[in-house]
Amino acid sequence: GSPLLPETRRQAEALEAELARRGRTAKVFIAMRYWKPFAPETVAAVKGYGPARTVLLPLYPQFSTTTTASSLKSWKDAGGPAGVALC
């Protein structure tokens, strides 16, 4: 299988751990464009968690309409919270 999801999970765990080390409480959710978990599933999980603020962190190496922009559109189309911060 592809290493993308397992590697992304390790990155998410490392980010949560680093934020906790810095005294920040945060929950990291993963949404993929071309494999599970897709944006609608992640949007539902984020809404269920009920964060005060949502930050999107695309992991593409560059911004383009076919990568970051299409992922942001997918998030919005899935009903993702509005007014998110984009890093």
C-alpha atoms as a printed R data frame, in Angstrom:
   type eleno elety resid chain resno       x      y      z
1  ATOM     1    CA   GLY     A     1   0.000  0.000  0.000
2  ATOM     2    CA   SER     A     2   0.884  3.632 -0.257
3  ATOM     3    CA   PRO     A     3   2.980  5.126  2.536
4  ATOM     4    CA   LEU     A     4   1.118  8.458  2.358
5  ATOM     5    CA   LEU     A     5  -1.531  7.840  5.011
6  ATOM     6    CA   PRO     A     6   0.756  6.132  7.558
7  ATOM     7    CA   GLU     A     7   3.350  8.893  7.122
8  ATOM     8    CA   THR     A     8   0.667 11.580  7.427
9  ATOM     9    CA   ARG     A     9  -0.592  9.932 10.625
10 ATOM    10    CA   ARG     A    10   2.945 10.027 12.049
11 ATOM    11    CA   GLN     A    11   3.185 13.717 11.132
12 ATOM    12    CA   ALA     A    12  -0.178 14.403 12.807
13 ATOM    13    CA   GLU     A    13   0.925 12.626 15.991
14 ATOM    14    CA   ALA     A    14   4.232 14.520 15.998
15 ATOM    15    CA   LEU     A    15   2.430 17.853 15.517
16 ATOM    16    CA   GLU     A    16   0.016 17.138 18.385
17 ATOM    17    CA   ALA     A    17   2.927 16.118 20.614
18 ATOM    18    CA   GLU     A    18   4.943 19.243 19.793
19 ATOM    19    CA   LEU     A    19   1.967 21.517 20.380
20 ATOM    20    CA   ALA     A    20   1.317 19.795 23.722
21 ATOM    21    CA   ARG     A    21   4.983 20.234 24.647
22 ATOM    22    CA   ARG     A    22   4.497 23.953 24.014
23 ATOM    23    CA   GLY     A    23   1.411 24.042 26.240
24 ATOM    24    CA   ARG     A    24  -1.149 24.099 23.414
25 ATOM    25    CA   THR     A    25  -4.156 21.830 23.306
26 ATOM    26    CA   ALA     A    26  -4.904 20.791 19.740
27 ATOM    27    CA   LYS     A    27  -6.431 17.880 17.886
28 ATOM    28    CA   VAL     A    28  -5.056 17.087 14.435
29 ATOM    29    CA   PHE     A    29  -7.397 15.632 11.819
30 ATOM    30    CA   ILE     A    30  -6.369 14.242  8.442
31 ATOM    31    CA   ALA     A    31  -8.205 14.761  5.154
32 ATOM    32    CA   MET     A    32  -6.881 13.350  1.894
33 ATOM    33    CA   ARG     A    33  -7.878 14.327 -1.625
34 ATOM    34    CA   TYR     A    34  -7.574 10.966 -3.387
35 ATOM    35    CA   TRP     A    35  -7.925  8.367 -0.644
36 ATOM    36    CA   LYS     A    36  -9.583  7.892  2.729
37 ATOM    37    CA   PRO     A    37 -10.172  9.800  4.911
38 ATOM    38    CA   PHE     A    38 -11.829 12.196  2.466
39 ATOM    39    CA   ALA     A    39 -12.868 15.743  3.404
40 ATOM    40    CA   PRO     A    40 -16.550 14.951  4.211
41 ATOM    41    CA   GLU     A    41 -15.519 12.331  6.776
42 ATOM    42    CA   THR     A    42 -12.968 14.693  8.324
43 ATOM    43    CA   VAL     A    43 -15.369 17.644  8.348
44 ATOM    44    CA   ALA     A    44 -17.862 15.501 10.289
45 ATOM    45    CA   ALA     A    45 -15.150 14.529 12.787
46 ATOM    46    CA   VAL     A    46 -14.025 18.150 13.237
47 ATOM    47    CA   LYS     A    47 -17.602 19.330 13.751
48 ATOM    48    CA   GLY     A    48 -18.134 16.522 16.266
49 ATOM    49    CA   TYR     A    49 -15.044 17.630 18.154
50 ATOM    50    CA   GLY     A    50 -16.294 21.231 18.182
51 ATOM    51    CA   PRO     A    51 -13.081 23.266 18.136
52 ATOM    52    CA   ALA     A    52 -13.089 26.978 18.909
53 ATOM    53    CA   ARG     A    53 -10.806 27.523 15.921
54 ATOM    54    CA   THR     A    54  -9.854 25.480 12.878
55 ATOM    55    CA   VAL     A    55  -6.499 25.736 11.120
56 ATOM    56    CA   LEU     A    56  -5.907 24.054  7.774
57 ATOM    57    CA   LEU     A    57  -2.347 22.965  7.020
58 ATOM    58    CA   PRO     A    58  -1.994 21.599  3.487
59 ATOM    59    CA   LEU     A    59   1.154 19.509  3.158
60 ATOM    60    CA   TYR     A    60   1.756 20.122 -0.530
61 ATOM    61    CA   PRO     A    61   5.246 21.385 -1.412
62 ATOM    62    CA   GLN     A    62   3.773 24.267 -3.413
63 ATOM    63    CA   PHE     A    63   0.536 26.203 -3.893
64 ATOM    64    CA   SER     A    64  -1.379 25.576 -7.081
65 ATOM    65    CA   THR     A    65  -4.993 25.298 -8.130
66 ATOM    66    CA   THR     A    66  -4.593 21.542 -8.610
67 ATOM    67    CA   THR     A    67  -3.206 20.922 -5.137
68 ATOM    68    CA   THR     A    68  -3.871 23.338 -2.278
69 ATOM    69    CA   ALA     A    69  -6.745 25.213 -3.943
70 ATOM    70    CA   SER     A    70  -8.561 21.999 -4.874
71 ATOM    71    CA   SER     A    71  -8.158 20.713 -1.314
72 ATOM    72    CA   LEU     A    72  -9.561 23.935  0.119
73 ATOM    73    CA   LYS     A    73 -12.491 23.676 -2.294
74 ATOM    74    CA   SER     A    74 -13.060 20.072 -1.224
75 ATOM    75    CA   TRP     A    75 -13.075 21.197  2.427
76 ATOM    76    CA   LYS     A    76 -15.567 23.969  1.693
77 ATOM    77    CA   ASP     A    77 -17.783 21.726 -0.460
78 ATOM    78    CA   ALA     A    78 -17.883 19.172  2.370
79 ATOM    79    CA   GLY     A    79 -19.262 21.841  4.702
80 ATOM    80    CA   GLY     A    80 -16.035 22.533  6.547
81 ATOM    81    CA   PRO     A    81 -16.169 25.332  9.112
82 ATOM    82    CA   ALA     A    82 -15.904 28.788  7.581
83 ATOM    83    CA   GLY     A    83 -13.406 31.370  8.724
84 ATOM    84    CA   VAL     A    84 -10.582 28.873  9.061
85 ATOM    85    CA   ALA     A    85  -6.968 29.921  9.283
86 ATOM    86    CA   LEU     A    86  -4.737 28.635  6.510
87 ATOM    87    CA   CYS     A    87  -1.091 27.944  7.290
